[in-house]
Amino acid sequence: MSEFYIVKYTIGHHIQQQTLLYQKEQLADRA
């Protein structure tokens, strides 16, 4: 059960990082 939680957390964190990078790129394109 704890293993599943770690995987879920890692995937969630990765998606969050990708979203932040995407937002930065979008802002850079507008500038």
C-alpha positions, -999 to +999 in steps of 0.1 A: +000+000+000+028+024+009+045+015-024+014+025-043+013+058-025+050+065-033+043+058-070+012+080-070+031+108-053+060+106-077+038+106-108+018+136-094+050+155-087+063+148-122+031+161-137+033+192-116+069+198-128+059+194-164+030+218-160+053+244-144+078+240-173+049+243-198+036+275-182+071+290-182+075+283-219+041+298-226+051+330-208+084+331-225+067+329-259+045+358-251+073+381-240 
